Amino acid sequence: MEEHTVYIFYDIENDGIRNKIAEKCKDYGLERIQFSGFSGVLNRNKREELFLKLSSLIGNKSGKVLMLPICERDMRLRKELMQEVADD
């Protein structure tokens, strides 16, 4: 089964749920790329499984989760800027 890079971003108000979402992403081998964002490589079944688990964690509370699979071609075209400014 073909694997794709997947990005997951979420906006969850509840601290407990937000922490559980982050832990579940880590359980699937995803790496934190922002405070509320993870990325990694998952096949379609794992993506679906993870999305169902994240949905279940949110339950009937407020929240948003975006799961964005990216094909290999698009990954080659991505651009990334990471900059840290030294304190003066």
Helices and strands as residue ranges (DSSP letters): E 3-11, H 15-27, E 31-34, E 37-43, H 44-58, E 64-70, H 72-77
